[in-house]
Amino acid sequence: MRSHNLVQSHSLPPAAQPLRVAAPRPDQSPVHGPFIGRAEEMTGILRAVREPGSAGAVVVGAHGAGKTAVLQHVQRFLGDTYLIHVRGLHSAAPFPYRALSFLLSELAATVTHPALVFGAVSTHLQAEAGGRRVVFAVDNAEHLDRSSSALIGQLVAGNVASVILTVTDFAKADPAFMTLWRNASLRRFDLRPFTFADTGLFVESELGAPASRECVEALWAVGGGNLPATRAALKGFVQRGTLTRRGEAWVLLPDRLGAGQEVVGNSPLLLALTPDQRNIVNLVALAGALDWFDLARRADPADLDTLQDAGILVVDSEVEPRVRLATPGLSVAVAQAIGTAEALDLYQHLQGLPAASRQIAADPARLVAWLLRAALPVSEDQAVAAATALNDDGHYARATELIATLGTVSRSHRLAYQAVVAALGQGDLEAATAHLAVLATVEDQLDPAAWTLYKIEESRARRLRSPVDAAEPLTKAAEKLADWQREAQAAGDERAAADLVRLDRKVFIARAELASFEGRYRDNLETLPGLVETDPFGSADREEREFQVAVQSLLLEAQATVDQRSAGYELAQSLVRRLAHPDVSYRVADAALLRVETAFLLTGGWSEVAELLESIQRSSDRWSFRRGSLTQLSEGLAMVGLGRARDAVNVLEPVVEQLRVTDPHGILPLAGAALTYCHALASPLEHVIAYLPLSEPGRGNSWVVRRAARHYQLLASARTENRGEAARRLQERASKDLQDGASIWALVSLAAAVRLGRQEAVADLGVLAASLQGPLARACSLYSRALLHSDVGVLIEAMECAATSGDYRLVADIAQSGINATTRNQDRSGLRIIQRRLKELLPDAPQATAAAANLDLLTAREREVAAMAAAGSSNRVIAQKLFVSVRTVEGHLYQVYSKLSVSTRAELAELVPAESDF
């Protein structure tokens, strides 16, 4: 393929470089190629170029949408065409034929008249193409000079060539192209900004390794769906060490979040700005948002238009339109890069904008950050308000940084309290303990509100330490509040009495949260129902709304763990309505959603209630729900349920590495145990051993995390040690769960024991399931009945019931039990029915076979030996790879052959597919 390039476009700036992609194979379809996020558009563009009679395609998208990358990647699949590269430049637009000067220079004689130019170029291209289709690939088409645009339009209209255009604003392109589009011969493709998922794939492709979700979220906060901004942020974060490689993944270091200078210094969008435009950006970054009319009176409208066109400024259309930077992370990065003198000048400039000073005063965190950057004094009240706002919004690392910058914690008990909140929000027990010690020295000087809140945080910190009594501070708080209430009532001080009642409710919620943490769900089922207010409009103030969010989430968690009741959906509806209110702080909402999701996820009840709660993600971006490590953990567990162990390993490894850096929710043991189980399914034994220490929970972890970690540890031991012993222990665990009041966990344990072949647990499963409500209980009841009576029809019904509830892990378990049973009974008809229905219910799951059912009988080491033997390795080679003796390999193969009923390596190869997860 011969191609032409403008001399000016030989060296593209970093932001315009294409995504890194592998060279395509001749038979490779772009839909399945390595390009990220644009498969549908790629297929449509290629079809539009190749279809007879089609003029081609125009790709429309904002700055940073990846138009150039799409154009360059499309060209990889046009090897059968005569491709001509053209790039429009704003500086060259006044000069006729400047964009096509390289092409005109190849003509035999100088041609000047437009009609003669068309004929000469047409003849020249047809001769050069040699029968191939001529395609113009035009980047930045709106900046072509008019003569070049007209000539390309004529060539396309005359069916001499096709065209692929990229434009930011199609209305500014030559009318000839607009006419082709209106005639339906030129197809238009609008590029949406990259989604969060697309950005994650892009980041991992740039880094060359998996990245934790926290990494992607930090970059998304700066770049959004804009590729140049995301690339600049990525480079800046890596340079500063905010993102770093740990083990097999890239993780975010929360104590090194500041990367403003690096991000700004790497951004091609910001580097191209004029001084006046940069001044506007800096002012808006420091202020957070400014009234549009304020800014328009002080800035050149042309500069504002340019910044909007570049995707740097965004105007929110409200009653009073306000201007902000495109993403909050970009705003923070730009503000961090501003020097003291400039920050002071901009602050003084701000005072001259009528509405701006009021707006910044209403945002204490933004105001204090600006004052500190400008080296202006900050009062204690301002500092406390700023730290409180940051903690309420979940910006714990920024709150910690702010308080450390002020350096006044030891002199302000209010800042010390906010420092405790920020430390616990990040899971930093050591820092929280140090700040609590500061409060302890002034405990006798605290007013009732400050003293009560201090005791609540002390209890939160204590529950993370072992073996400290976390209930003691709450008991003291309740007793002291009762004394104060009696004194207030005796003095007739109604206002003080009302304030004390509100504090007492906070202590009550803290006690309920402690009960949840310790797994005392029955306590919450007894104390919380009478406090639920189902009318979402009945809560008049923020404090009452947050009280109801806490009460309803704790009750919903208890119901999910003790029993799945029909009231759960109605309660979830009420919770969602309350969470939608902007008054509810991130801190309260985050805790509520974390406990609800974890409870439903781990007990197999993620059905209608989960779908309802997930709608919050579409209605608000204020919460961490379905974000961070917990989301990746959820995805990994779902993959385990679908039998995709290797995929689950790829998802869970970044989670574990990130949680080893910071674990604010205390879920590392659960993630480590889940990863251990996945490695037990899919990896060599040494990988299983490597993650075992991380899977060991402690008292500082919540009951549900400890319980879930033990569950996956037992499942892993069934693969690596003694299957029968693991099943027995799961059945014993179910008895303990019932004693703890965790009926659903008992159900999950018994179902796992049955799946592992423990016949003694089948009847117990049926009895327990019959006493409970909900789809999980019904599925387990059918499961037990099907096994007790060898009824394939009932077993299929159990699979369908489990699928309806969204518990795909149980679907696979039930199917495998049926496959095992029908294989033992030589019921080939029943086996085919189960396999067919499993494929319909779980199309992504690996399909089990009668022989493959017995693979579960192998230990981890036996599976390693079987896989290598099936691949053709000799006993000696296997022994060398595993660092064992040949006699040991022979012993393992004897066990493998016996369990799988085979006698040769050829038969073994039929049962053990290459790279199998088993």
PESUL-V491428 format. One record per backbone hydrogen bond with DSSP energy under -1.0 kcal/mol. NH is the residue of the N-H (numbers start at 1). CO is the residue of the C=O. Records with the same first field share a line. If there is no record, write none. Layout:
BEGIN
NH = CO ; CO
END
This chain:
BEGIN
9 = 6
10 = 7
16 = 13
17 = 14
28 = 25
32 = 29
42 = 38
43 = 39
44 = 40
45 = 41
46 = 42
47 = 43
48 = 44
49 = 45
50 = 46
51 = 47
54 = 51
55 = 185
57 = 163
58 = 187
59 = 165
60 = 189
61 = 167
65 = 62
70 = 66
71 = 67
72 = 68
73 = 69
74 = 70
75 = 71
77 = 74
78 = 75
81 = 78
82 = 133
84 = 135
85 = 4
86 = 137
88 = 139
95 = 92
98 = 95
101 = 98
104 = 100
105 = 101
106 = 103
107 = 104
117 = 113
118 = 114
119 = 115
120 = 116
121 = 117
122 = 118
123 = 119
124 = 120
125 = 121
126 = 122
127 = 123
128 = 124
129 = 125
130 = 126
132 = 129
135 = 82
136 = 162
137 = 84
138 = 164
139 = 86
141 = 166
143 = 140
144 = 141
149 = 145
150 = 146
151 = 147
152 = 148
153 = 149
154 = 150
155 = 151
156 = 152
157 = 153
158 = 154
159 = 156
160 = 155
161 = 155
162 = 134
163 = 55
164 = 136
165 = 57
166 = 138
167 = 59
172 = 169
173 = 170
177 = 174
178 = 174
179 = 175
180 = 176
181 = 177
182 = 178
183 = 179
184 = 181
185 = 180
186 = 180
187 = 56
189 = 58
191 = 60
194 = 225
199 = 195
200 = 196
201 = 197
202 = 198
203 = 199
204 = 200
205 = 201
206 = 202
207 = 203
208 = 204
212 = 250
216 = 212
217 = 213
218 = 214
219 = 215
220 = 216
221 = 217
223 = 219
224 = 220
226 = 223
227 = 64
230 = 226
231 = 227
232 = 228
233 = 229
234 = 230
235 = 231
236 = 232
237 = 233
238 = 234
239 = 235
240 = 236
241 = 237
242 = 237
243 = 237
244 = 251
246 = 249
249 = 246
250 = 210
251 = 244
253 = 242
256 = 253
263 = 259
264 = 260
265 = 261
266 = 262
271 = 267
272 = 268
273 = 270
278 = 274
279 = 275
280 = 276
281 = 277
282 = 278
283 = 279
284 = 280
285 = 281
286 = 282
287 = 283
288 = 284
289 = 287
290 = 323
292 = 321
295 = 291
296 = 292
297 = 293
299 = 295
304 = 300
305 = 301
306 = 302
307 = 303
308 = 304
309 = 305
310 = 306
311 = 308
312 = 307
313 = 307
314 = 324
316 = 322
318 = 316
322 = 316
323 = 290
324 = 314
326 = 312
329 = 221
331 = 327
332 = 328
333 = 329
334 = 330
335 = 331
336 = 332
337 = 333
338 = 335
343 = 339
344 = 340
345 = 341
346 = 342
347 = 343
348 = 344
349 = 345
350 = 346
351 = 347
352 = 349
353 = 350
357 = 353
359 = 355
360 = 356
361 = 357
362 = 358
363 = 360
367 = 363
368 = 364
369 = 365
370 = 366
371 = 367
372 = 368
373 = 369
374 = 370
375 = 372
376 = 371
383 = 379
384 = 380
385 = 381
386 = 382
387 = 383
388 = 384
389 = 385
390 = 386
391 = 387
392 = 388
393 = 389
394 = 391
395 = 390
396 = 394
399 = 395
400 = 396
401 = 397
402 = 398
403 = 399
404 = 400
405 = 401
406 = 402
407 = 403
411 = 408
412 = 409
416 = 412
417 = 413
418 = 414
419 = 415
420 = 416
421 = 417
422 = 418
423 = 419
424 = 420
425 = 421
427 = 424
428 = 423
429 = 427
432 = 428
433 = 429
434 = 430
435 = 431
436 = 432
437 = 433
438 = 434
439 = 435
440 = 436
441 = 437
442 = 439
445 = 442
446 = 443
451 = 447
452 = 448
453 = 449
454 = 450
455 = 451
456 = 452
457 = 453
458 = 454
459 = 455
460 = 456
461 = 457
462 = 458
463 = 459
464 = 461
465 = 462
475 = 471
476 = 472
477 = 473
478 = 474
479 = 475
480 = 476
481 = 477
482 = 478
483 = 479
484 = 480
485 = 481
486 = 482
487 = 483
488 = 484
489 = 485
490 = 486
491 = 487
493 = 488
494 = 492
497 = 493
498 = 494
499 = 495
500 = 496
501 = 497
502 = 498
503 = 499
504 = 500
505 = 501
506 = 502
507 = 503
508 = 504
509 = 505
510 = 506
511 = 507
512 = 508
513 = 509
514 = 510
515 = 511
516 = 512
517 = 513
518 = 514
519 = 516
520 = 515
521 = 519
524 = 520
525 = 521
526 = 522
527 = 523
528 = 524
531 = 528
532 = 529
538 = 535
545 = 541
546 = 542
547 = 543
548 = 544
549 = 545
550 = 546
551 = 547
552 = 548
553 = 549
554 = 550
555 = 551
556 = 552
557 = 553
558 = 554
559 = 555
560 = 556
561 = 557
562 = 558
563 = 559
568 = 565
571 = 567
572 = 568
573 = 569
574 = 570
575 = 571
576 = 572
577 = 573
578 = 574
579 = 575
580 = 576
581 = 578
584 = 581
586 = 392
587 = 392
589 = 585
590 = 586
591 = 587
592 = 588
593 = 589
594 = 590
595 = 591
596 = 592
597 = 593
598 = 594
599 = 595
600 = 596
601 = 597
602 = 598
605 = 600
607 = 605
611 = 607
612 = 608
613 = 609
614 = 610
616 = 613
617 = 614
619 = 615
620 = 616
627 = 624
632 = 628
633 = 629
634 = 630
635 = 631
636 = 632
637 = 633
638 = 634
639 = 635
640 = 636
641 = 637
642 = 638
643 = 640
644 = 639
645 = 643
648 = 644
649 = 645
650 = 646
651 = 647
652 = 648
653 = 649
656 = 652
657 = 653
658 = 654
659 = 655
660 = 656
661 = 658
662 = 658
666 = 663
671 = 667
672 = 668
673 = 669
674 = 670
675 = 671
676 = 672
677 = 673
678 = 674
679 = 675
680 = 676
681 = 677
682 = 678
683 = 679
687 = 684
689 = 685
690 = 686
691 = 687
695 = 692
696 = 693
701 = 698
703 = 517
706 = 702
707 = 703
708 = 704
709 = 705
710 = 706
711 = 707
712 = 708
713 = 709
714 = 710
715 = 711
716 = 712
717 = 713
718 = 714
719 = 716
720 = 716
721 = 717
726 = 722
727 = 723
728 = 724
729 = 725
730 = 726
731 = 727
732 = 728
733 = 729
734 = 730
735 = 731
736 = 732
737 = 733
738 = 734
739 = 735
740 = 736
742 = 737
743 = 741
744 = 561
746 = 742
747 = 743
748 = 744
749 = 745
750 = 746
751 = 747
752 = 748
753 = 749
754 = 750
755 = 751
756 = 752
757 = 754
758 = 753
759 = 757
761 = 758
762 = 759
765 = 761
766 = 762
767 = 763
768 = 764
769 = 765
770 = 766
771 = 768
772 = 769
778 = 774
779 = 775
780 = 776
781 = 777
782 = 778
783 = 779
784 = 780
785 = 781
786 = 782
787 = 783
788 = 784
789 = 785
791 = 786
795 = 791
796 = 792
797 = 793
798 = 794
799 = 795
800 = 796
801 = 797
802 = 798
803 = 799
804 = 800
805 = 801
806 = 803
807 = 802
808 = 806
811 = 807
812 = 808
813 = 809
814 = 810
815 = 811
816 = 812
817 = 813
818 = 814
819 = 815
820 = 816
821 = 817
822 = 818
823 = 819
824 = 820
825 = 821
827 = 822
828 = 826
831 = 827
832 = 828
833 = 829
834 = 830
835 = 831
836 = 832
837 = 833
838 = 834
839 = 835
840 = 836
841 = 837
842 = 838
845 = 842
853 = 849
854 = 851
855 = 852
856 = 853
857 = 854
858 = 855
863 = 859
864 = 860
865 = 861
866 = 862
867 = 863
868 = 864
869 = 865
870 = 866
871 = 867
872 = 869
873 = 868
878 = 874
879 = 875
880 = 876
881 = 877
882 = 878
884 = 879
889 = 885
890 = 886
891 = 887
892 = 888
893 = 889
894 = 890
895 = 891
896 = 892
897 = 893
898 = 894
899 = 895
900 = 896
902 = 897
908 = 904
909 = 905
910 = 906
912 = 908
916 = 913
END
